[in-house]
């Protein structure tokens, strides 16, 4: 299937909104250190953002960092009203912030620590103005010999309807505790489980009825060169509580590899499993081959139905230059090595007319190499790019002289959208070509945000200005396509793709061209407000400034 760019009246109408500042309402810029990773609504006009204000290093794992303390910043409209330092129990450093969430449109701060030789998780309530109420309350206790950093020890999972919250505790020896609460923090169920030997959790899913599913895979698997990507052939799908307790082992036919897997709920006794599967013709090269769909009754250990949706070679090669596409087709036909074309991850799944709309993105992360010596790396946001003066980056600083990293590389490329029927058949599919590259920033300005509005899906991502004409319309010229590198904000713009959910046809244009020296938006923290039909955005600017904005989609 070839990518279609609609040059219709609707596309021309979109061109009139390109670079239109009337579609964006900006808040006041202000100076604040720290990093915003998510936004939580309090009501249709007020919200709060947890801000990682300072970071420390986990001495046992130098590749990651964890927040030392955080701010709760309260907003009304686009204006910052107040900021409150998230409380630690009794002000003691040994109590660390495990998570800040929004529940019932109120902030809750979870605190982990040890008191009287007992490990515990506490929670602190806040008002709708982000003011703490009373003192932290003990939620539960547990036994453990060594305490990890809270960011690694706990997982917090909501059901899609936000009626249930699961808190999982990572114990030693692949053992886990789980506690499932109602939205009023009433304990519904709890338990303990242990993974199979040499298995690792990929994800946890909490259904709208409060059932907890674990997806796990064997850690002893084939790896590509440099150990960048695991090649996984099998998953254990386990229901841990409720009427469907049990485990189903999923292994695909034809030696297919499972690049990513997603569980969605279908009924009281079945779940839907969707997987991106790939084939491999060499030790290091593989390409996405299609989408697998299955209905499974885990409690009965029964496969109800399954469908393999293979991608056509033309679709796999879509969005490439003619030379690259010809090489792909030739390699697939001959079984020889092929270009580095992988690896897709599920981003969103939206229900639509009895089926599902899936959003996937090609993601390649090349992990950094740590040069031993006792040093550590701390994430920072700096207006001066680590790759040269004059740009912006969210990168790392180190202790210097004790150890160092070669930079980690983050590549976020093409987006694939497809509509799946209730029977598991792909009704249409579309590929949106993009290339984003950054180093040592965890891809903070990369990736894509997706929002469903009536019969359309909207995608937003940062793109290179060279890929658009003076009116902001996408050029669709593969020979001159430029990837987006986040070392200079003046070459970055915000792109919008509006996709029809009936047939996958789309329009692509720029909605915001960044003035030189102003800053870069972070689509990963965009938040759609369906009540007011607008999108809340965050922009990082020079001199450690930032500002919020509303974007009004057409």
N, C-alpha and C positions, 0 to 999 in steps of 0.2 A: 504494500500500500504506500502510495506517495503522499507526502505531506501536502495538504491543501491550504493555500492562502486565499481567502475569499476576497475577490475584488468586486464586491457587490455594493449596493447602496448602503447597506448596514456597515460595511467596512469603511466606506467613505465618511459616514457619520462619525465613526470612531476616530477618524483622522482629525476631525474638528476639535476633539477633546485632548489630543496629544499635547503634552507640555502645558495643559490648562491649569493654572494655579487656582481657578475658581472651584476646582474639584477637591482642593486641599485647604484645610483650615489649620494654621500653625499656632502652636502655643508659644509662650515666651521661653527663650533660651536661658538656661541657668547652669551654674557650675556645681558639679557634684562628682566625687570620685566613686568608683564602684561599677558594677556590671548588673544590668537587668536581664533576667533569664525568662521571666514569664509575667503575665498580667492577670489580675483577678478582679472580676466585677463585683461591686458592692450593690449597685443599682444601675439603672439605665444611664446615669451620668457620672457616677462616682466609682472609683476603683482604687486598688492599692497594688504596689509592686514591691516585692522583696528585692533588696539591693545587696549584692555581695560587696561588702565594704573593705574587707581585708582578708588576705589568704595566708595560710601557713602550709608547710610541706608535711606530708606523711613520710616520715623517715624510712618506713619499710617499703614504700612504693613511690619512687621519685618521679614517676611519669604522671602523677595526678596531684591535684591540690584541692583543699577543702576550706570552706568559709570559717573564719575565726569568729566573726559576728556579722550580723546583717541589720540593715535598716528596713523599716516598714514606711514607705512613702505613700501618703494619702493624697489623692487628687480629686478635684471636682472640675469636670470638663477637662480642659487642657492645662489647668493650673495646679501646681504643687502647693498644697495647703499646709502640710506638716510632715515631719519625719520623726519616727520613734525608733530608738534602738531596741531590737528584739531582746527581751529579757533572758538572762541566764538565771537559773535557780540560785537564789541567795547570792548572786553575783560571783559565784565560784567558777574559776576557770575550768575545773574538771567537768563541768556540765556544758556540753556542746549542742549547738543547734542541729537537729536532725533534719527538719523540714519545716517550711512555712507553706500553708495551704489556705485556700478559701473554701469554707464550708457553710452552707446556708447563708451565703453572702456576708460572711464575717471571717476575719483572719483568725487562724489558730497557729501557734508556734509550738512545735514539738521539740522537747529537750531530752537528750540522753545523758546518762551519767551513772555514777556509782556512789551510793550513800549507805553507810553502815554495812559495808561489805556486800551490798546487794545491787546488782545492775537493774536499772529501771528506765522506763520511758515516761516522761511527764508532758503535760500540755498546758499551755497558757492561752486563755481566752482574751479576745480584744473586742472593743465596741466597733460600730460601723464607722467611727472616726479614727480607728487604729489606735485607741487608747487601751492599755492593759486593764483587765478586770481581775481584781484579787491577786492571788499568788498562784504559781504553777501547781497543778494537781497531778498526783501519781496515777498513771493509766494502767500499767502492769509492771511486774518484775520478772526477771529471768536469771538463770545461772549460766555463767560463762567464765572461762579461765582468763582470756585475754580480750580486751575491748578494742575493736577496730574504730577507725574514725566513723562517726555516725553516717556520713555520706555513703559509706560502703556497707555498713551493718544493717541498715533499714531500707525497705522498699515500701512506697505508698502507692496504692493502686485504687482508682475509682472505677465503679461501674459506669457505663456510658450514660445512664439516666441519673447519675449522681446520688442514687439512693443508698449506696453501700460504699464503704471504705475498707480496704484490706491493708493491714500493716504486717509486713513480714520481717522477721529477725533472722539474720544469717549467723548461725552457730558454727562451731568448728566441725570438720569432718563431713561436709556436705549435708549437714542437718539444718532444718529450718523450723521456726515457729511461725504460726500465722494467727492473726486476730482479725475477725471481720465484724465491723460495726455498722449500725444504721447511720443515717445522716444526722441523727441526734446523739451520736456517740454512745449508743446502747450496744453492748456486746451481743452479737448474734451467734457466733460460733468461734471456736479456736481449736488448734490442733498442732501436731508436730509430724514432720515427714522427713524422709531421707532419700536422696537420689540414689540411683544405681551407681555402682562403682565406676569411676572415670566418666561420669556424666556431669554436665553443666547446664544451668538454667539459661534459656534464651530469653523467655519472657513469661510474665504472669498475666492472666486475663480474668477479670471479675465480671460475671454476667449480671444482667439486670435483675435476676432473681437471687443473687448473692452466692452463686456457686463459683469456686475458685479453681481455675485451670492452670496447670504448669506445662510449659513446652520446654523440653530439655533434649540435649544431643550429646553424643559421645565426644569426649575431648581428644581421644586418640584417633585423629582423622588425618587424611592427606592434607598437605599444605602447599600453597604455591611458593614460588621463589621468594625469598626474603621473609617468609612467614606472614605475608600481609593478609591473606584470605584463607579461611578454612573451607575445605570442600566437604560438605556434610551430606550424607546419603540417607540418614534416618533420624526420626524424632520420636520421643515418647510424649504422648498427649495424655495428661493425667488430670482427672477430676478429684480434688482433694476433700470435698465435703458434699453433703446433699445426697439426693437419690441416685445420682449417676457416678458415684465413686468407682474408680477403676482406672486402668491404663490401656491405651491403644497404641501399638507401635506402628508408625507410618513409614513405609519404605516405598519409594517410587520405582516404576518399572524401568527397564533399559539402562540401568546404571546411571540414571539421572542424578545430578546434584541439586540440593535444595539451597538456593541462594538466600531466600527469605521466606518466612511463613507467618501467616496471620490467622487468628481465630476470631470468628464472629458468631454471635448467638442466633439460633434459628427457632428453636422451640424448647419445651421443657425437657426433652430427652435427646435432642440432637444439637450438634454444633457444626458450623461451616468452617472448613479449613481451606485456605487459599495459599498457594505457594508459587513463587517464581522458580522455575527449574532451568537448569543449564546442562549443556553437554560439554565434553572436554576432549580435545584431540592431542594434548600435550601436557606436560607436567605443570606448566604455568599458565596456559591460555585456555579460557573457556568463554562461551557466549550464552546469553540468555536464550533459551529455546522456546519457552512458552509459559503458560499459566495453568497450574493444576487446581482443580476444584473438587471438594469432597464433602459429603454429609456423613458424620460419624456419630454412632451411639457408643460413647465411651463406656458407660456402665455395663452394656452387654458385649463390649469388645467386638463391635460389629460395624463394618463398612456398609453404609446404606446405599451410597451412590458415589461415582467419581467420573470426572471428565478431564481429559488432557486437551488443552487448547494450544496447538503448536503455532508459533509465529512464522509467517512466510519470510523467505530470505530477503525479499524487497523491503519488508518492514524492519527487519534487523539492520539493514544497510541504510535505511532512511535517515536523512539529516547529515549524511557524510558527503564528502566531495565525490565526484565520479570515480576518481582514482582509488579512493579508500573503499567505496562501495564495490567496485570491480574486484578488489583484492579480497573483500569479505566473501563475495559470492564464489569466487574461485577456490578459496580456502575451504569453505563449507562443503563444496562439492567434492573436493579431493581428499578431505580429512586431514589436511596439513595444518601447520600452525597458522593462527589467525591473529589479527590485531587485538590489542587489549580492550575487548568489548564486554564489559561486565562492571558493576555488579549491582543489580537493582534491589532497592529496599522499598517496602510499603510505607507510604507517608499517611494516607487517609483512606477511609472507606465510608462512603455516604449511601444511605438507603435511598432508593429511587424507583418508584413504580413497581414494587415487589422484588426488585433486584438490587444490585449494589454498583456504585460508581467507585472505582479504585484509582488512586493516584500513587504512582511509583516514581522513584528517582534513582538514577545511576550514581552510586557513591563509592569512591575509592579513597581509602585512608592509608597512607604509608606511615607507619609508626616511627617515631624518632628513635635514634640510637643514643643511649646514654653512655658517656665516657666516664668511667669510674673515677672517683676521687672524693666522694662525700658531698658534692654540691647538690643543689636542687634548683628546680625551675618554678617560678611563680608567675601566674597569668596577670598581665596588666593591660590596660587600654592606653595607648599613647598616640597623640596626633602625629608623631614622627614615625614614619614607617621604618621597620627594622631593615627593609631592603633599600633604603635611600631616603634622604630628607625630602620633606615637602608633602608626603602622603599621610595616610592614617592606617593604624593597625591595632588589632587586639592580639598581642603577642606574649612573649615570655621574657622575664629577666632572670638572671641566675646569680649565684653567690660569687662567681668569679674566682678562678684559681683553685677551686676545689673539685670541679667537675663541670661538664657541659654537654649540651645536646647538639646533634645534627638536627636540623629542623624537621618537624613532622609536616607532611604534605596532605592537603585536603582538596579533593577534586569532586565537585558536584556537577554532574553533566545532565544529559537528556532526561526529560520527564515523560513518562508513559501514562496515559489515561485510558481506561477501558470500562465499558459497561457490561456487567455480567447478569444474565437472566437468572431467575429463580432455579432453573434447571442446570445452571453451570456453563451455559454457552455464552461466548463473547459475542455481543451484538454489534459492537463497533469498538475500534481502538484508534488511538491517535498518539503521535510522538511529537513533543515540543523540543526543538534543538536548543541547547544552551551548553556553555562550558564555563565553569567557575573554578578558580585556582587560588589557594592561599597557603601560607605556611605558619605554623605555630599559633593558630588562632582558634582552633577547634571548629573552623568553618562558621564563625559567628555571623558573618555578613553574607554567607552563601545559603544554598538550599532554596526552598520554595514554601510559600504559604498558599493554602487552598481553602476556598469558601464556597458553599453552595447557596445560591439565591434563586429560588423558584426553579425555572427550567434551564438554568445556566450554572456552570462552574467557573469560578474566577481563580486564576493563578497570578501570584505576584513574586517577582524575584529581581535581583540586581543583574544588570546586563551591561555590556560594553556599548558606549555611545556610537561607535563606528558601525554598528549593525542596524542603525536607523537613519532615515533621511531627515531633512531639516524640519519637516512637519511632525516627526516622531513616529512615522510608520516603519514597520519592520521591512528590511530590504530583501530578506530571504535569498541571499547570495552566498552559497556555500563556499565558493572559491575565495571570497574576501571576508568570510566570517572571522570575527576576532573574539577570542576568549576573554573573560573578565578576570582581571588580576587586581586584588585589593591593595595596591600600593599607591594609588592616587585617586582621590575622590572625584577629580574633574573628569575622569574617563568613565564614570559609573552613572547609570540612570536606573530608574525603577520601571520595569516592564510589567504590563498587564496582558493576560491572555484570557479572553472570554470564550468559553466553549459551550456549544449547544449540547444539552444532554440527550436530545432526540437522535442525533446522528454523528456527533463528534466534530462537526465543522467549527472552525475557530477564527477569531480575529486577534491580531497581536500588534500592540503599539506601546509607546512610552507614555506614561501619565505624569512623570516628573523627571525633569532634567536637573541634576544637581549643579547649582552655581558653584564656581570655583571657590575652594576654601571653606565651603559650608558644612559638609559632613556626609555621612553614609547612613542609609536606613538599614535596619536589621529585620528582614522578613520573618525570621524565626520567632520573634516576639510580637508579631502582628496579632490583633485580637478583633474578631468581627462582632459587632453589636447588632443582632437581627432586629431588636425592637426599634432601633433608630436607623437601621440600614446604613451603617457606616463602619469603617475600619479604623481602629486605633493603631497608630504607628509610633515608633520611637526612632529618633535620629541622633547619632553620636556626632559631635562637632569638634572643632579644634579647641585647644586650651581647656580640655576636660569639661566642655559644655555639652549639654544635651537638651532636647525639647521633644514634646509630644505633638501629634498632629492627627486630625481626622481626614480620612480619604473617603469620598462618596462615590461608590461604584455606580456605573450607568445601569 
